[in-house]
């Protein structure tokens, strides 16, 4: 590694009690334990209008892009809304491009109110590749999220282990050079979709 890795997490949920945000905090804790400098980027804290390429870029977007650009690894988290990611997550991503993500390590996490998260992770992975990010094979999908958390803590040991592994791998592969060497590019765990991927109150 070339110094201390910087790992940030983008929480694409607007809900106060977001399970997505809580899970990302756990992933960042694991990254910090591995020696990374970490920060949670909470979309609620940035005044971002819907992206319009014809408008002058708002100051909040410039700051958020800088924080992403300067990170060595970025963890993406989104609730499952109608079988895909949230509008809040997408809006941040629309402001970003190759300058922020090319050859940057990206990890994926999605939380669902029901049992289906596969399509959301697939959409996030394709979107990351669209800006030339290198996406970790390991990814985290949380089914029935309302039953997996209590007071911000993860109560499911398997989910806790997978979330922590995401943070650990963000550090392990923060300085990877994709064109030189990379681990197996297969997805860590099968994520074949179930049928109830619609948005619910507990999706995030």
C-alpha positions in Angstrom: 0.0 0.0 0.0 1.1 3.6 -0.7 0.4 5.2 2.7 -2.9 5.4 4.5 -5.9 4.6 2.4 -8.9 6.9 2.4 -12.3 5.1 2.3 -15.5 7.0 2.1 -19.1 5.7 2.0 -21.9 7.3 0.0 -25.2 6.8 1.8 -28.0 7.2 -0.7 -31.0 7.3 1.6 -33.0 10.3 2.9 -34.7 8.5 5.8 -33.6 9.4 9.3 -33.5 5.8 10.6 -31.8 4.5 7.4 -30.6 0.9 7.6 -28.4 1.6 4.6 -26.6 4.3 6.5 -26.3 2.2 9.6 -24.7 -0.7 7.7 -22.3 1.7 6.0 -21.1 3.0 9.4 -20.3 -0.6 10.4 -18.4 -1.1 7.1 -16.4 2.1 7.8 -15.6 1.0 11.3 -14.1 -2.2 9.9 -12.1 -0.2 7.4 -10.8 2.1 10.1 -9.7 -0.9 12.1 -7.6 -1.9 9.1 -5.9 1.5 9.2 -8.0 3.6 6.8 -9.1 7.2 7.1 -12.9 7.0 6.8 -15.8 9.4 6.2 -19.5 8.9 5.7 -21.0 11.1 2.9 -24.6 11.5 3.8 -26.7 12.8 0.9 -29.0 14.6 3.4 -26.1 17.0 4.3 -25.6 18.3 0.7 -27.9 20.7 -1.0 -28.1 19.1 -4.4 -30.8 20.0 -6.9 -31.7 17.5 -9.6 -28.7 17.4 -11.9 -29.0 19.7 -14.9 -26.0 19.9 -17.2 -27.1 23.3 -18.4 -27.0 24.8 -14.9 -23.9 26.0 -13.0 -22.6 23.3 -10.7 -23.7 24.0 -7.1 -21.0 24.4 -4.4 -22.3 21.3 -2.5 -21.8 19.2 -5.6 -18.2 20.5 -6.1 -17.4 19.6 -2.5 -18.9 16.1 -2.7 -17.1 15.4 -5.9 -13.8 16.4 -4.4 -14.3 14.1 -1.4 -15.1 11.2 -3.8 -12.3 12.0 -6.1 -9.7 12.1 -3.3 -10.8 8.7 -1.9 -9.0 5.5 -2.7 -12.1 3.4 -2.2 -15.8 4.4 -2.1 -18.6 2.3 -0.6 -21.9 2.8 -2.2 -25.1 2.2 -0.3 -28.7 2.4 -1.4 -32.1 1.3 -0.3 -34.0 -0.9 -2.8 -36.7 1.2 -4.5 -38.8 -0.6 -7.1 -36.0 -3.1 -7.8 -33.3 -0.4 -8.2 -31.4 2.3 -6.4 -32.8 5.4 -4.9 -33.3 8.8 -6.7 -31.1 10.4 -4.1 -28.2 8.0 -4.9 -28.7 8.4 -8.6 -28.7 12.2 -8.4 -25.3 12.3 -6.6 -23.9 9.9 -9.2 -25.2 12.0 -12.1 -23.0 14.8 -10.9 -19.9 12.5 -11.0 -17.9 11.0 -13.8 -14.6 9.5 -14.9 -12.6 12.2 -12.9 -14.1 10.9 -9.7 -14.1 7.2 -10.3 -11.7 6.0 -12.9 -9.7 3.1 -11.4 -11.2 3.8 -8.0 -12.2 0.8 -5.9 -16.0 0.7 -5.3 -17.9 -1.6 -2.9 -21.7 -2.2 -3.1 -24.4 -2.5 -0.5 -28.1 -2.5 -0.8 -30.9 -2.9 1.8 -34.3 -4.2 1.0 -37.6 -4.1 2.9 -38.5 -7.4 1.3 -36.4 -10.3 0.0 -35.0 -9.0 -3.3 -31.9 -6.9 -3.7 -30.1 -8.5 -6.7 -31.3 -6.1 -9.4 -30.3 -3.1 -7.3 -26.8 -4.4 -6.9 -26.6 -5.3 -10.6 -27.7 -1.7 -11.5 -25.1 -0.2 -9.2 -22.4 -2.4 -10.6 -23.2 -1.5 -14.2 -23.3 2.2 -13.2 -19.9 1.9 -11.5 -18.4 0.3 -14.5 -19.8 3.1 -16.6 -17.5 5.5 -14.9 -14.5 3.1 -15.1 -14.5 2.1 -11.4 -13.1 -1.2 -10.2 -15.9 -3.0 -8.3 -15.2 -5.4 -5.5 -16.5 -8.9 -6.2 -17.8 -9.1 -2.6 -21.0 -7.2 -2.2 -23.7 -7.0 0.5 -27.4 -7.3 0.1 -29.7 -7.1 3.2 -33.1 -8.7 3.0 -35.9 -7.8 5.3 -33.7 -5.0 6.7 -36.1 -4.0 9.5 -35.5 -7.4 11.1 -31.7 -7.1 11.0 -31.1 -3.9 13.0 -31.8 -2.7 16.5 -30.7 0.8 17.6 -28.3 1.1 14.7 -26.6 -2.2 15.5 -26.7 -5.2 13.1 -28.4 -8.2 14.9 -27.8 -10.8 12.2 -24.2 -12.2 12.6 -23.9 -13.3 9.0 -24.9 -9.8 7.7 -22.5 -8.2 10.2 -19.7 -10.4 9.0 -20.4 -9.6 5.3 -20.7 -5.8 6.0 -17.4 -5.8 7.9 -15.8 -7.8 5.1 -16.9 -5.1 2.6 -15.1 -2.5 4.7 -12.0 -4.6 5.1 -11.8 -5.4 1.4 -12.2 -1.7 0.6 -8.9 -1.2 2.4 -7.2 -4.3 1.1 -7.9 -3.4 -2.5 -7.8 0.4 -2.2 -4.6 0.7 -4.2 -5.3 -2.0 -6.8 -4.1 -1.5 -10.3 -6.9 -3.1 -12.4 -4.8 -3.3 -15.6 -2.0 -5.1 -13.8 -3.6 -7.5 -11.4 -6.9 -8.2 -9.9 -8.6 -11.0 -7.8 -11.3 -13.2 -9.3 -13.9 -10.9 -10.8 -16.8 -13.2 -10.0 -19.5 -12.0 -7.6 -18.8 -13.3 -4.0 -22.2 -14.6 -3.5 -25.1 -15.6 -5.7 -27.7 -12.8 -5.7 -30.5 -14.3 -7.9 -33.5 -12.1 -7.5 -36.7 -12.9 -5.7 -39.9 -11.3 -6.8 -40.7 -8.7 -4.1 -38.3 -5.9 -5.1 -40.7 -3.0 -4.7 -40.2 -0.1 -2.4 -41.5 -0.3 1.2 -41.1 1.9 4.2 -38.3 -0.3 5.6 -36.4 -0.6 2.3 -33.6 1.7 3.6 
